[in-house]
Amino acid sequence: MDALFARIDSKREDVTALTQALVRIPSINPPGALYTDCAELLGRRLQARGFEVRYERARGTPGDSDQFPRTNVIARREGRRAGPCVHFNGHIDVVEVGNGWTVDPFAAEIIDGRIYGRGTCDMKGGIAAAVIAVESLLELDPDLPGAIEISGTADEESGGYGGVAYLCEQGYLRKPYVDHVIIPEPLNKDRVCLGHRGVWWAQIETFGRVAHGSMPFLGDSAIRHMSEVLRRFEDELYPLLASKRTAMPVVPEGARQSTMNINSLHGGQSEAFDGLPAPMVADSCRAIIDRRFLIEEPLEQVKDEVRALLERIASERASFRYALTDLFEVQPTLTEASAPVVTEVSRAVQDVLGVEAQHVVSPGTYDQKHIDRIGRLQDCIAYGPGILDLAHQADEYVAIDDLVDSAKVMALAALRLLRGHG
Ligand SMILES: [Zn+2]
């Protein structure tokens, strides 16, 4: 253990430089730019260390084009003796920059022991830490049993269809090739993330009838119908959601219940006009809802609550007409706390940081869903450096100490899993 920790400590500059090199490739999604550059940077490095490297372009998945190919990289290093396979998966895409930055988001500047830039925390720092962890392990013991895989995948920020989902469909990330999966998402270095809540996105549209705005009584306002939907959400649905608590250890605490965000609302004339609008009664109003649900809630029940509410309004309110359209759904996923990867990463957190690992569940979804549903691998967690709250924010950063510490945790956990202690 001491030799391993010393080896990783000696690679402090290396893990910093690899994080910087990845961050300096602005692989922003959408549109999904420069995935090939990121994938090749990882592929070249791992190939030089004895990994067999494959590139898989997810042709035909959303956003894939010759200009923006969905390039994924999978590197596998087979040991000389049989044993399990530990897989580290990180997404190479980052979200748009947004406003409010005080540093160059793609310079990967170091200030006070932190690397700043888009993707430092979510999650190129995590990928770099995993690479350093694995390289250190193999330098100390080239005869490790089993296999190690590292993948850099596309499109996590837009659902993972051109990334992990695609790889799972192609036969990667499943038994018997892979046994344990660690996704170094930024969940804080002392936390082990067991899974995530479910997601249901839907559009509600209310309908009306156009008329001159000076005589609204001759028409029927879709916006007023929608206002009734919103009122009933406040009076009926939100109190119901607040009453549903989960046994999942979701963080932050506020997400330990069912939640719903109204993502957008639009009624009447398009906002894209110059000058004054024409006086019209709105014949359509659309709201997009983003409902996050608990493992205790069946998805059909989640949908029925909204459907029943709309039906009640329809039975009480004259000329109320609506359409409810599913847009997107993800089932919750939860790895057992007794699973080998959870046990070993938690033990390694204790050994490296001297604190008990906190088991958490993410309020939002990430690529674990595909590994669970398509790859049918249940021994999967997210564990990685970086502060969760910084993801997607301006002046995102990762602390170099956290990169080093989390690399130690990942290396030690992988070592024990490969040697079969898991
Ligand atoms: Zn992420």
Residues whose N, C-alpha, C, O or C-beta is under 5 A from the ligand:
A	BS01	ZN	D122 M123 E185
